[in-house]
Amino acid sequence: MYERMEVHTHNWTPQRIKELRRAFGESQEQFCQRFRVSLGALRIWEQGQGEPSGPITVILDQLELELKTRQSDELQPQAS
């Protein structure tokens, strides 16, 4: 049986984009290279002068899901 994956579409606020990028320990330049986004576009998003749209929003959703999964795994007690 397949596990259901929840993907949420967010209003990507400048702060949330910045927090997500930083949570993965990436500079703006690293993030842009990894996801083939222009540095100018990322700066516009992080400064609140525009919002991401199209395929990058799916990537951001997936990154957030991955981050939540990591955080959840870290909270689980380790088996001895």
Long-range contacts (C-beta under 8 A, 24 or more apart in sequence): 5-65, 6-65, 7-58, 7-61, 7-62, 7-65, 8-61, 8-64, 9-57, 9-61, 10-57, 10-60, 10-61, 10-64, 11-51, 12-45, 12-51, 12-52, 12-57, 12-60, 13-48, 14-45, 14-46, 14-47, 14-48, 17-42, 17-45, 17-46, 17-52, 17-60, 18-46, 20-60, 20-63, 20-64, 20-67, 21-46, 23-67, 24-63, 24-67, 35-59
